[in-house]
Amino acid sequence: MRLGIALALLALPLPAFAQIAPQDDAIVVQGRLEKLSHWREAETDHVVVTSDGSEAELCRIAHNLERLHFLLSVLLGRVDQPDDTRKLRVTLVGDSREFDAMGLRNLRFTPGPWRSGFEVQGYYDPREDGPVLAATRYDTRVQLERGTSLAGLLPDLIRATSGGAPDPTANNAGLSAHLAGPIGTSAGFAKKDDPFAVAVNEVWVPVAAEGRIYAAFARNWLLTHFPNAYPRWYVDGFGELFATIEVKGDGQISYGRAPEGYARVLNSVHGAPVKEVLTGDYPAKSSADSRWTPFHAWALAHMLFFDEARRPQLRAYLAEIAAGKAPAQAAAAFGDLDQLQRDLAAWDNRKMPYERMTYPAERVAEPMVRQLTEGEAAFVKGRLELGSRVALPSAARDAWLRDLRKDTARYPANLQAQLLLAEAECRSGNAPECLTASDRALATDPNNSDARAWRGSALLAQALAAPTAERAMRLKAARAEIARANRADPDNPLPLLAYYRSFAEAGEAPPDLAIEGLMKAVDTVPTAPGPRLLLGEAFVRRGNSAAARRALLPVANGAYETPERVRAQALLAGEVTG
């Protein structure tokens, strides 16, 4: 584990129990029957995975994600350290068409930019109540080179398909090979109404769905446990490095293997110059239709991780960026970047190393699985959609809200449905509707911390809009409700954030207790830029510039664009005072 020791220096809800379905595929919920759905949820110590696929697939992926968590903890020196962060919630959704139908927009995740065709579907949102990830369950493939169309070249085959006699001398091997087995849902046919518009000698590369899930998990792990400012290529490359983990049943896990089709991609797509990537010029100067792919990100990260001479340079480069230096300045840590380019080319032409780790199987427990009810399953996709829908222009957002209200009205006693509606209403500025949905959720579970937090947030919004004579009394009532939410679950970040906002948004100086709660919320959801921005603003108001800088740098100079970035940069530049 020599590499593992070095890697440590590179990066500065209730448990679910197995559920046995009663007869007639139904369970009793508050005196009535509710049918079980085909959705299942698997929970481990560090991840919750929801899927509408097979139970075997769900368990394998959830178990492998927990294994990956353990591997990363070993490599980066976090084994057995306290971990109070919120679990990553992963949702696996059918095929590409079903995924597209949700219309998810990544507001805080902008990888690449990748060459056209490599934008594999995925959704990641580092939310204030914990990060969420969504991905398709099906493998896809990317076309690297177009082939030769067979349309008009096989008259005998066309005649045979139309009922005529086939030509026994015709060589149809190429066509048979093409038709034999498209990967996942990507058939690759040219036209739906032309079954003979098929090409031969095409060059494709497979993209494994599980690899995308493991890469996304690794990125979230890095940003959760080492929340620094990073260049985008590094976070992308870090994820790709662990996308190809291989797990064996005898307690072995390996990482660092080259992805399938790696040589084909690098032969077909000449990568962007390393100098432009390391200095940050490439994402700014080039379009997504250019020369950078996840395979190139893997190659650069792989060499810098595994090469004994380059690893200390990578460490110094990342430390400079974490301290606020521009990538162009930090790149000096690598010395001659032209030589680095030559070294990368030579690295590609050799047998590249990987590492295998053996671990005690009992350190990575099997996931606990339960089947969701139809009421719970009805809002799995709505929960994902919420993040981008509330950021839409008001007309589009309100149309979505109207549909959500109709759907949740069918399940008035469903806790998750009412919590989803309460959050959507509160985040859309509809305090009375948020209060109503929160009360419905509390009727189902009187001690639910999320429900009380949203109720307190609704009361806060009403207090801020109240006449001056009523404001103090209403603020006191809102804070009392928020305090009840905190007592119900002291580790829940939502009440901690609401309590701080009850002072900041009222124009009052937040007391020390509110600042401490905000700091705890940041520690609980380190990837969420919103709480970090609030903390930076709080430190700016108190004149603590060093603490403000530490809080704001991951937002201002982080790997991915976020709506919070501009204000964080302005605060760091001293253009605003909090």
Backbone torsions as a table, in degrees:
resi	resn	phi	psi	omega
1	MET	NA	33.3	177.7
2	ARG	-58.4	-44.3	179.9
3	LEU	-62.7	-38.6	-178.9
4	GLY	-60.0	-40.4	179.4
5	ILE	-64.8	-40.6	179.7
6	ALA	-67.6	-37.0	-177.8
7	LEU	-62.0	-28.4	-178.5
8	ALA	-62.2	-20.6	-178.4
9	LEU	-94.5	-4.4	-172.9
10	LEU	-84.3	-25.4	-172.6
11	ALA	-122.5	96.4	-177.5
12	LEU	-62.4	NA	NA
13	PRO	NA	171.7	179.1
14	LEU	-62.3	146.9	179.3
15	PRO	-68.6	144.7	179.0
16	ALA	-92.5	134.9	-179.6
17	PHE	-111.8	153.7	179.9
18	ALA	-57.3	135.3	-175.3
19	GLN	-114.6	126.9	178.8
20	ILE	-97.3	121.9	-177.1
21	ALA	-71.7	132.1	176.7
22	PRO	-75.3	179.2	178.7
23	GLN	-61.7	152.6	-179.6
24	ASP	65.0	19.0	173.2
25	ASP	53.9	47.7	-179.1
26	ALA	-145.2	154.2	175.6
27	ILE	-125.3	161.9	179.4
28	VAL	-91.3	125.4	177.6
29	VAL	-126.8	108.2	179.5
30	GLN	49.4	50.8	172.8
31	GLY	83.0	4.4	177.0
32	ARG	-135.1	162.1	-178.9
33	LEU	-87.8	137.1	173.9
34	GLU	-131.9	123.4	-175.9
35	LYS	-69.1	151.9	175.4
36	LEU	-83.5	148.6	-179.9
37	SER	-98.3	-177.4	175.0
38	HIS	-90.8	2.1	175.4
39	TRP	-84.9	143.8	176.9
40	ARG	-131.8	158.4	179.3
41	GLU	-128.3	129.2	177.1
42	ALA	-116.3	128.6	-176.8
43	GLU	-123.1	134.6	173.6
44	THR	-120.6	-170.4	-179.1
45	ASP	-65.2	-25.4	-171.5
46	HIS	-130.8	2.8	-178.5
47	VAL	-153.8	149.2	173.4
48	VAL	-123.2	122.7	-177.1
49	VAL	-117.2	127.9	178.3
50	THR	-116.8	136.3	-176.1
51	SER	-151.6	150.5	172.9
52	ASP	-102.2	15.0	176.9
53	GLY	-92.1	-159.9	-177.3
54	SER	-73.2	153.8	178.1
55	GLU	-65.1	-36.8	-179.8
56	ALA	-62.7	-44.6	178.9
57	GLU	-63.7	-44.2	179.7
58	LEU	-59.1	-47.7	-178.3
59	CYS	-64.5	-40.4	-179.8
60	ARG	-62.3	-47.0	-177.8
61	ILE	-66.4	-45.1	179.7
62	ALA	-61.8	-42.3	179.8
63	HIS	-65.4	-40.5	179.3
64	ASN	-67.3	-34.9	176.2
65	LEU	-65.0	-38.2	176.3
66	GLU	-67.5	-37.4	174.7
67	ARG	-62.3	-41.8	179.1
68	LEU	-64.4	-38.2	175.4
69	HIS	-58.5	-44.0	179.8
70	PHE	-65.9	-42.7	178.8
71	LEU	-58.9	-49.1	179.9
72	LEU	-62.8	-36.8	178.8
73	SER	-64.9	-37.0	177.0
74	VAL	-68.2	-48.6	-175.0
75	LEU	-65.3	-34.7	-176.1
76	LEU	-109.0	20.2	168.5
77	GLY	70.6	36.3	-179.2
78	ARG	-120.0	16.0	-179.8
79	VAL	-63.6	130.4	176.3
80	ASP	65.6	13.6	174.2
81	GLN	-82.7	151.2	179.4
82	PRO	-58.1	140.8	-179.0
83	ASP	-140.1	100.9	-179.5
84	ASP	-102.4	12.5	-177.9
85	THR	-75.7	156.1	179.6
86	ARG	-73.0	146.6	180.0
87	LYS	-69.5	143.4	171.2
88	LEU	-70.8	130.9	177.6
89	ARG	-103.0	118.3	-176.4
90	VAL	-110.1	130.5	176.4
91	THR	-119.5	124.8	-179.9
92	LEU	-104.0	117.6	-172.6
93	VAL	-117.1	114.8	168.1
94	GLY	17.4	-137.8	-177.1
95	ASP	-96.9	-175.4	-174.5
96	SER	-65.2	-35.0	179.7
97	ARG	-65.9	-41.9	179.2
98	GLU	-65.7	-38.2	179.0
99	PHE	-65.4	-45.9	-179.4
100	ASP	-61.4	-33.7	-175.9
101	ALA	-62.4	-23.6	179.3
102	MET	-74.0	-19.9	177.7
103	GLY	62.4	39.2	-178.9
104	LEU	-72.4	137.9	177.6
105	ARG	-118.6	125.9	177.7
106	ASN	-80.2	106.6	179.8
107	LEU	-92.2	-19.6	-176.1
108	ARG	-132.6	25.0	179.9
109	PHE	-148.3	110.5	-176.5
110	THR	-134.0	76.6	-177.8
111	PRO	-70.6	168.9	175.1
112	GLY	86.1	-133.4	6.0
113	PRO	-72.7	134.6	-177.3
114	TRP	-89.9	155.4	171.6
115	ARG	-58.5	144.6	-179.4
116	SER	-52.9	132.5	-178.4
117	GLY	105.2	-20.8	-177.8
118	PHE	-99.0	6.6	178.7
119	GLU	-80.8	73.4	-178.9
120	VAL	-66.4	140.2	-175.2
121	GLN	-59.4	137.7	176.3
122	GLY	-176.1	150.9	-178.9
123	TYR	-137.3	131.4	179.4
124	TYR	-140.0	130.4	-179.6
125	ASP	-138.4	110.3	177.5
126	PRO	-79.8	81.2	-172.1
127	ARG	-80.1	165.3	-177.2
128	GLU	-68.3	-23.3	177.9
129	ASP	-102.8	12.8	177.0
130	GLY	127.3	146.7	-175.6
131	PRO	-72.5	147.0	176.5
132	VAL	-126.9	148.4	-178.1
133	LEU	-138.3	138.7	176.2
134	ALA	-133.2	142.5	-179.9
135	ALA	-153.0	158.0	173.6
136	THR	-76.3	154.5	180.0
137	ARG	-91.4	-4.7	-172.3
138	TYR	-106.0	141.5	174.4
139	ASP	-65.9	152.8	175.5
140	THR	-129.8	-175.8	174.9
141	ARG	-149.9	155.2	-177.6
142	VAL	-118.6	131.3	178.0
143	GLN	-81.0	124.8	177.9
144	LEU	-95.4	-39.6	-179.8
145	GLU	-138.7	136.8	177.3
146	ARG	-74.5	148.1	177.4
147	GLY	-97.9	-166.2	178.4
148	THR	-97.2	127.7	-178.6
149	SER	-70.5	140.6	177.1
150	LEU	-93.1	-1.5	-178.6
151	ALA	-60.6	126.4	178.9
152	GLY	82.8	-6.5	-178.0
153	LEU	-99.3	-6.6	-176.8
154	LEU	-126.9	62.9	-178.5
155	PRO	-61.4	-34.9	-179.7
156	ASP	-65.9	-39.7	179.5
157	LEU	-67.1	-40.5	178.8
158	ILE	-62.9	-42.2	-179.8
159	ARG	-63.5	-39.8	-179.6
160	ALA	-65.4	-39.8	179.6
161	THR	-67.0	-29.5	-178.9
162	SER	-84.2	-2.1	178.1
163	GLY	117.5	-9.3	178.8
164	GLY	-78.5	176.9	-179.8
165	ALA	-79.8	136.2	178.6
166	PRO	-74.0	157.6	175.1
167	ASP	-86.4	113.2	-176.3
168	PRO	-66.8	-15.3	-178.6
169	THR	-92.0	-6.9	-177.6
170	ALA	-67.2	140.2	178.5
171	ASN	-102.1	103.8	-176.6
172	ASN	-105.3	18.5	-175.1
173	ALA	-61.8	-41.5	-178.4
174	GLY	-63.2	-40.8	178.6
175	LEU	-64.9	-42.7	-179.7
176	SER	-61.8	-40.6	-179.6
177	ALA	-64.3	-38.6	-178.8
178	HIS	-68.2	-36.6	-177.5
179	LEU	-80.5	-11.6	-167.6
180	ALA	-63.2	-39.0	-173.8
181	GLY	-171.7	82.9	173.2
182	PRO	-63.1	150.4	-177.7
183	ILE	-85.5	128.2	176.8
184	GLY	58.1	-125.1	-176.7
185	THR	-106.3	4.4	-176.5
186	SER	-93.9	88.8	-176.1
187	ALA	-72.5	-38.3	175.6
188	GLY	85.3	10.4	177.4
189	PHE	-73.4	148.3	-172.9
190	ALA	-71.7	-48.0	-177.9
191	LYS	-137.6	138.6	-178.3
192	LYS	-64.1	-34.6	-176.1
193	ASP	-93.9	7.8	179.5
194	ASP	-129.9	88.6	-174.7
195	PRO	-67.9	-9.4	-178.8
196	PHE	-105.4	5.1	176.5
197	ALA	-81.6	62.8	-176.4
198	VAL	-112.0	144.3	-177.2
199	ALA	-115.7	151.1	174.6
200	VAL	-112.8	164.4	179.2
201	ASN	63.9	23.3	172.3
202	GLU	-73.0	153.8	177.4
203	VAL	-117.2	119.0	-179.0
204	TRP	-121.3	159.4	172.4
205	VAL	-131.8	131.5	-179.9
206	PRO	-75.8	149.0	175.7
207	VAL	-126.7	108.3	-175.4
208	ALA	-75.7	130.5	179.7
209	ALA	-60.9	-42.3	-179.2
210	GLU	-64.6	-34.6	177.1
211	GLY	-61.8	-38.3	177.6
212	ARG	-65.1	-37.3	-179.9
213	ILE	-67.7	-44.4	-179.2
214	TYR	-66.6	-38.3	177.7
215	ALA	-62.7	-44.0	180.0
216	ALA	-64.6	-40.0	178.3
217	PHE	-62.2	-43.2	-179.1
218	ALA	-64.2	-40.7	176.9
219	ARG	-60.5	-46.5	179.6
220	ASN	-62.7	-38.9	179.5
221	TRP	-60.5	-46.6	-179.6
222	LEU	-60.5	-48.6	-176.2
223	LEU	-72.0	-20.8	177.3
224	THR	-79.6	-47.9	-171.6
225	HIS	-94.5	-16.5	174.7
226	PHE	-135.9	70.1	-172.6
227	PRO	-77.3	77.5	178.5
228	ASN	-109.9	176.8	167.6
229	ALA	-78.6	130.8	-179.3
230	TYR	-134.1	151.6	168.1
231	PRO	-71.3	148.7	-174.6
232	ARG	-62.1	-40.2	-176.9
233	TRP	-59.4	-33.2	-176.4
234	TYR	-71.0	-44.9	178.9
235	VAL	-63.8	-42.8	176.0
236	ASP	-59.7	-48.0	-178.3
237	GLY	-65.5	-36.4	177.0
238	PHE	-59.2	-45.3	178.1
239	GLY	-62.2	-44.4	-178.2
240	GLU	-64.0	-32.8	-179.2
241	LEU	-60.7	-31.2	-178.3
242	PHE	-105.4	6.7	177.9
243	ALA	-69.7	-23.1	-173.9
244	THR	-105.8	30.3	177.1
245	ILE	-60.1	147.6	175.3
246	GLU	-126.4	132.4	-175.7
247	VAL	-117.1	134.3	174.2
248	LYS	-115.8	151.4	-174.9
249	GLY	-68.4	-12.0	-178.8
250	ASP	-91.4	22.8	176.9
251	GLY	81.7	31.2	178.1
252	GLN	-117.0	141.1	175.1
253	ILE	-140.5	133.1	179.9
254	SER	-120.0	154.9	178.3
255	TYR	-145.6	163.4	177.6
256	GLY	92.7	2.4	177.8
257	ARG	-71.4	148.5	177.9
258	ALA	-67.1	139.4	178.3
259	PRO	-68.2	151.3	178.7
260	GLU	-60.9	134.5	-179.3
261	GLY	84.4	8.6	-176.6
262	TYR	-57.2	-49.2	-178.1
263	ALA	-64.0	-38.5	-179.6
264	ARG	-62.3	-41.9	-179.2
265	VAL	-66.0	-47.6	-177.0
266	LEU	-67.8	-26.4	175.8
267	ASN	-75.5	-29.9	-176.4
268	SER	-92.3	-29.8	-175.9
269	VAL	-121.8	108.6	178.7
270	HIS	-76.9	118.3	-171.1
271	GLY	-64.4	159.9	176.0
272	ALA	-63.8	149.2	178.0
273	PRO	-57.0	135.2	-179.8
274	VAL	-57.0	-35.6	-179.2
275	LYS	-58.9	-42.9	-179.3
276	GLU	-69.4	-35.1	-178.9
277	VAL	-68.5	-48.4	-175.1
278	LEU	-70.4	-29.7	-179.3
279	THR	-87.9	-4.6	178.6
280	GLY	85.6	4.0	-179.0
281	ASP	-75.1	-32.4	-172.7
282	TYR	-62.3	-52.6	-179.6
283	PRO	-60.9	-29.8	-177.6
284	ALA	-80.5	-35.2	-173.1
285	LYS	-92.3	-27.9	-170.4
286	SER	-110.5	155.1	179.3
287	SER	-89.5	169.5	-179.9
288	ALA	-70.5	-6.1	-179.5
289	ASP	-97.2	23.5	-174.1
290	SER	-106.4	-124.6	-162.1
291	ARG	-120.7	33.4	-178.3
292	TRP	-131.7	129.9	-178.8
293	THR	-135.1	167.3	174.6
294	PRO	-58.9	-26.5	179.0
295	PHE	-70.0	-37.5	176.8
296	HIS	-70.5	-38.0	175.8
297	ALA	-61.8	-39.9	176.8
298	TRP	-60.8	-46.1	-175.5
299	ALA	-60.7	-46.9	-178.3
300	LEU	-66.7	-45.4	179.0
301	ALA	-63.2	-40.3	-177.9
302	HIS	-61.6	-46.6	-179.3
303	MET	-64.2	-45.1	-176.5
304	LEU	-70.3	-25.1	176.5
305	PHE	-79.1	-41.6	-170.1
306	PHE	-95.4	-20.3	-179.0
307	ASP	-79.2	121.8	-174.8
308	GLU	-60.3	-36.4	-176.7
309	ALA	-78.2	-33.5	-175.5
310	ARG	-85.0	-21.8	-174.9
311	ARG	-59.4	-45.3	177.5
312	PRO	-62.1	-31.2	177.7
313	GLN	-67.2	-41.3	176.5
314	LEU	-61.0	-41.1	179.3
315	ARG	-61.1	-43.7	-179.9
316	ALA	-67.8	-39.3	178.7
317	TYR	-60.7	-47.7	-179.3
318	LEU	-66.5	-37.0	179.2
319	ALA	-64.0	-38.5	178.6
320	GLU	-64.1	-43.6	-179.4
321	ILE	-68.3	-39.2	177.9
322	ALA	-61.8	-28.6	179.8
323	ALA	-84.4	-2.9	176.2
324	GLY	106.7	2.1	178.4
325	LYS	-72.8	151.1	176.3
326	ALA	-71.7	147.1	179.0
327	PRO	-54.3	-35.6	-179.7
328	ALA	-62.0	-37.0	176.6
329	GLN	-73.4	-43.9	-177.4
330	ALA	-63.5	-29.9	-177.0
331	ALA	-63.3	-16.1	176.8
332	ALA	-61.3	-20.2	178.7
333	ALA	-61.7	-22.7	-178.5
334	PHE	-88.9	-3.4	-179.4
335	GLY	73.1	-136.4	-177.7
336	ASP	-70.5	109.4	-177.3
337	LEU	-72.9	-23.8	174.0
338	ASP	-67.7	-38.3	176.5
339	GLN	-67.0	-37.1	176.5
340	LEU	-61.1	-39.9	176.9
341	GLN	-60.0	-43.7	179.0
342	ARG	-66.5	-37.7	178.6
343	ASP	-65.6	-37.0	178.7
344	LEU	-66.2	-40.9	178.1
345	ALA	-62.8	-40.1	178.7
346	ALA	-69.0	-35.3	178.3
347	TRP	-61.7	-38.7	-179.8
348	ASP	-65.8	-23.8	-174.3
349	ASN	-95.5	13.1	-179.9
350	ARG	-124.4	170.1	176.0
351	LYS	-74.6	113.1	-171.7
352	MET	-83.6	140.9	-175.8
353	PRO	-76.6	161.1	169.9
354	TYR	-146.8	171.4	-178.3
355	GLU	-128.1	149.4	178.3
356	ARG	-124.4	138.4	178.9
357	MET	-124.0	137.3	172.9
358	THR	-103.6	135.6	-176.1
359	TYR	-137.3	153.3	175.7
360	PRO	-66.6	126.2	-175.5
361	ALA	-58.3	-30.6	-177.1
362	GLU	-70.2	-13.3	177.8
363	ARG	-74.6	-15.9	-178.3
364	VAL	-128.4	92.6	-173.4
365	ALA	-72.0	154.9	174.4
366	GLU	-64.8	147.7	178.3
367	PRO	-70.6	152.6	171.3
368	MET	-92.5	132.8	-172.2
369	VAL	-119.1	140.1	172.1
370	ARG	-139.5	155.2	179.3
371	GLN	-96.1	132.3	-179.2
372	LEU	-78.1	147.3	172.9
373	THR	-73.9	166.2	178.2
374	GLU	-61.6	-35.3	178.1
375	GLY	-65.2	-41.8	177.6
376	GLU	-66.7	-43.9	-177.1
377	ALA	-64.8	-29.2	-177.1
378	ALA	-62.5	-19.1	-174.4
379	PHE	-118.8	12.4	176.4
380	VAL	-61.1	-49.3	-178.7
381	LYS	-71.6	-35.4	177.9
382	GLY	-60.5	-37.0	178.0
383	ARG	-61.8	-39.0	177.1
384	LEU	-68.9	-43.9	-176.0
385	GLU	-64.9	-27.1	-174.8
386	LEU	-52.2	-43.8	-173.4
387	GLY	-57.0	-41.5	-179.0
388	SER	-94.5	-25.5	-178.5
389	ARG	-66.4	-39.1	-178.1
390	VAL	-71.2	-11.8	177.8
391	ALA	-95.7	0.9	178.9
392	LEU	-72.8	161.8	169.9
393	PRO	-55.2	153.0	-168.6
394	SER	-56.2	-38.2	-177.3
395	ALA	-64.4	-47.0	-179.8
396	ALA	-68.3	-39.7	178.8
397	ARG	-63.8	-43.6	-177.9
398	ASP	-66.5	-33.1	176.8
399	ALA	-65.2	-41.2	177.2
400	TRP	-64.6	-41.1	180.0
401	LEU	-62.3	-39.4	179.3
402	ARG	-62.4	-41.2	177.3
403	ASP	-65.3	-40.2	180.0
404	LEU	-64.0	-39.8	178.7
405	ARG	-62.0	-41.0	178.2
406	LYS	-63.5	-42.8	-178.9
407	ASP	-66.0	-45.0	-177.9
408	THR	-70.0	-25.0	177.8
409	ALA	-63.7	-24.1	177.8
410	ARG	-74.4	-16.4	-176.7
411	TYR	-130.5	64.0	-175.2
412	PRO	-64.3	-24.1	-179.0
413	ALA	-102.5	11.2	179.8
414	ASN	-89.6	115.3	-174.9
415	LEU	-59.1	-49.6	-175.9
416	GLN	-64.1	-36.9	178.7
417	ALA	-63.0	-46.3	-177.4
418	GLN	-71.5	-33.1	175.5
419	LEU	-65.5	-41.5	178.0
420	LEU	-61.4	-45.3	179.8
421	LEU	-65.6	-41.3	179.4
422	ALA	-60.1	-45.0	179.4
423	GLU	-64.1	-44.1	-179.3
424	ALA	-61.2	-41.9	-179.4
425	GLU	-68.2	-45.2	-179.1
426	CYS	-62.9	-44.5	-177.0
427	ARG	-74.2	-11.8	175.2
428	SER	-97.2	1.1	178.0
429	GLY	83.6	18.7	-178.9
430	ASN	-103.3	79.6	-173.6
431	ALA	-62.3	-46.4	-178.9
432	PRO	-61.0	-41.8	179.2
433	GLU	-67.7	-35.8	176.3
434	CYS	-63.7	-41.3	179.7
435	LEU	-63.0	-41.8	-179.8
436	THR	-63.8	-46.2	-179.8
437	ALA	-65.6	-38.4	178.3
438	SER	-63.0	-41.3	179.3
439	ASP	-64.4	-37.2	176.5
440	ARG	-64.4	-40.9	178.3
441	ALA	-63.7	-40.8	-179.9
442	LEU	-69.4	-27.2	174.9
443	ALA	-65.4	-28.9	177.5
444	THR	-82.9	-41.2	-178.8
445	ASP	-140.8	94.2	-174.1
446	PRO	-63.2	-17.2	-176.9
447	ASN	-110.2	19.6	-178.0
448	ASN	-75.0	122.7	-175.4
449	SER	-67.5	-40.8	179.9
450	ASP	-63.1	-43.9	-179.1
451	ALA	-61.5	-43.3	179.5
452	ARG	-69.2	-33.3	178.0
453	ALA	-65.1	-43.1	178.9
454	TRP	-70.3	-34.0	176.5
455	ARG	-64.2	-43.2	177.2
456	GLY	-63.1	-37.1	178.3
457	SER	-66.2	-38.5	177.0
458	ALA	-64.8	-43.3	177.8
459	LEU	-63.3	-36.4	177.9
460	LEU	-63.3	-46.4	178.8
461	ALA	-59.9	-39.7	178.5
462	GLN	-68.6	-36.4	178.6
463	ALA	-64.7	-42.2	-178.7
464	LEU	-66.0	-26.5	179.7
465	ALA	-92.2	-3.7	-175.1
466	ALA	-77.9	161.5	174.5
467	PRO	-59.1	153.0	-175.6
468	THR	-54.9	-37.7	-177.1
469	ALA	-65.7	-25.9	-177.1
470	GLU	-98.9	-10.2	-167.6
471	ARG	-61.9	-49.0	-176.6
472	ALA	-59.7	-44.2	-179.7
473	MET	-64.4	-41.7	-178.4
474	ARG	-69.5	-38.3	176.8
475	LEU	-62.0	-39.7	178.9
476	LYS	-63.1	-40.2	179.0
477	ALA	-67.1	-39.0	179.0
478	ALA	-64.6	-44.1	-179.5
479	ARG	-67.0	-32.9	177.4
480	ALA	-64.6	-40.2	178.5
481	GLU	-67.9	-39.4	177.6
482	ILE	-64.1	-38.9	177.8
483	ALA	-63.8	-37.5	176.1
484	ARG	-63.0	-39.3	177.4
485	ALA	-63.1	-39.7	179.1
486	ASN	-67.0	-39.0	179.3
487	ARG	-67.8	-31.5	178.6
488	ALA	-66.9	-32.7	177.5
489	ASP	-154.3	94.4	-176.4
490	PRO	-62.4	-19.0	-178.5
491	ASP	-93.2	-4.0	-179.1
492	ASN	-73.0	123.9	-178.1
493	PRO	-72.0	-22.4	-175.4
494	LEU	-61.1	-49.4	177.6
495	PRO	-63.7	-36.0	179.5
496	LEU	-62.6	-42.5	178.6
497	LEU	-69.3	-41.6	-179.9
498	ALA	-63.6	-38.8	-179.7
499	TYR	-64.1	-44.9	178.2
500	TYR	-62.1	-45.3	-178.3
501	ARG	-63.6	-27.1	-179.6
502	SER	-63.2	-23.2	176.2
503	PHE	-94.7	-48.8	-175.4
504	ALA	-60.6	-43.6	-176.9
505	GLU	-76.8	-18.0	175.8
506	ALA	-88.5	-0.4	179.9
507	GLY	77.5	18.6	179.7
508	GLU	-104.0	150.9	177.3
509	ALA	-71.1	119.5	-180.0
510	PRO	-64.6	134.5	177.9
511	PRO	-70.8	170.2	-179.9
512	ASP	-56.9	-38.1	-178.5
513	LEU	-61.3	-38.8	178.8
514	ALA	-68.0	-38.8	177.8
515	ILE	-65.0	-42.9	179.2
516	GLU	-62.8	-39.6	177.2
517	GLY	-64.4	-38.8	177.7
518	LEU	-64.3	-40.5	177.6
519	MET	-62.9	-38.9	178.2
520	LYS	-66.7	-38.2	177.9
521	ALA	-62.2	-41.2	177.9
522	VAL	-62.8	-40.1	177.7
523	ASP	-67.8	-27.7	-178.5
524	THR	-80.1	-36.1	178.6
525	VAL	-126.4	71.2	-173.4
526	PRO	-63.2	-25.4	-177.0
527	THR	-80.4	-16.4	-175.0
528	ALA	-76.2	121.3	-178.2
529	PRO	-74.3	-27.0	-177.8
530	GLY	-59.1	-55.0	178.3
531	PRO	-60.1	-34.9	178.4
532	ARG	-64.2	-40.7	178.8
533	LEU	-64.0	-43.3	176.9
534	LEU	-58.8	-42.3	-179.0
535	LEU	-66.5	-41.7	177.5
536	GLY	-60.5	-42.9	178.1
537	GLU	-61.8	-41.0	-179.6
538	ALA	-62.8	-41.5	179.8
539	PHE	-69.9	-35.6	176.9
540	VAL	-61.7	-44.6	179.7
541	ARG	-61.3	-32.5	-179.3
542	ARG	-88.3	1.3	177.7
543	GLY	77.1	15.0	180.0
544	ASN	-95.1	82.5	-173.2
545	SER	-68.1	-34.5	-178.9
546	ALA	-66.2	-44.8	178.7
547	ALA	-67.3	-37.6	177.9
548	ALA	-62.0	-41.9	-179.9
549	ARG	-62.5	-43.7	179.2
550	ARG	-62.1	-38.9	-178.8
551	ALA	-72.0	-36.1	-169.9
552	LEU	-89.7	-26.7	-174.9
553	LEU	-56.1	-44.3	178.9
554	PRO	-62.3	-23.3	177.7
555	VAL	-86.8	-46.0	-176.5
556	ALA	-69.3	-37.4	-175.1
557	ASN	-121.2	21.8	-177.2
558	GLY	-69.3	174.7	-175.0
559	ALA	-66.7	-32.8	-171.2
560	TYR	-122.6	145.0	176.4
561	GLU	-65.4	139.4	175.7
562	THR	-139.4	158.9	176.4
563	PRO	-61.1	-20.1	-177.2
564	GLU	-87.0	-8.1	-171.0
565	ARG	-64.9	-45.1	-174.1
566	VAL	-60.0	-45.5	-179.4
567	ARG	-67.5	-37.8	178.2
568	ALA	-61.8	-41.0	178.5
569	GLN	-66.2	-38.8	178.9
570	ALA	-65.3	-40.2	177.8
571	LEU	-63.4	-42.0	179.0
572	LEU	-64.5	-35.0	-178.9
573	ALA	-80.3	-4.0	179.9
574	GLY	76.8	16.5	-178.0
575	GLU	-78.7	-22.2	174.9
576	VAL	-131.6	161.5	-175.0
577	THR	-113.3	20.4	175.9
578	GLY	99.9	NA	NA
